[in-house]
Amino acid sequence: MKIAIPVDEKSLKSNVCASFGRAPYFLFYNTVTKESYYLDNTAVASQGGAGIRAVQVIADHGVKVLLTPRCGENAEKVLSNAEVLIYKSTPGTAQENIDAFIDEQLNLLSDFHAGFHGHGGN
């Protein structure tokens, strides 16, 4: 299964980024092959709709699970339509969150914010 995590740096030791749509990078990790790769988030500088643009990248890469501390309502709707499950990440590294997901220690994210729509929030 392929999972995605917004990260601050291109490393499994990177912290999970606090903002999904404005994360500098996305980590893609395959739980079967244990392979990972990173993509720059081209939506990071968007005036608005960064979450929606980020969701499209996630969906285009065949992701089935997103690990993130928070997510906007609009992005959640698109992820849901793409059949991507959203789990609430915990403070720590990407690797720690991958391990917690594999060990079934993460919960589905249930609280989605309204989004910032170009107002510069995190």
Helices and strands as residue ranges (DSSP letters): E 2-7, E 25-30, E 36-40, H 50-60, E 65-68, H 73-81, E 85-88, H 94-102
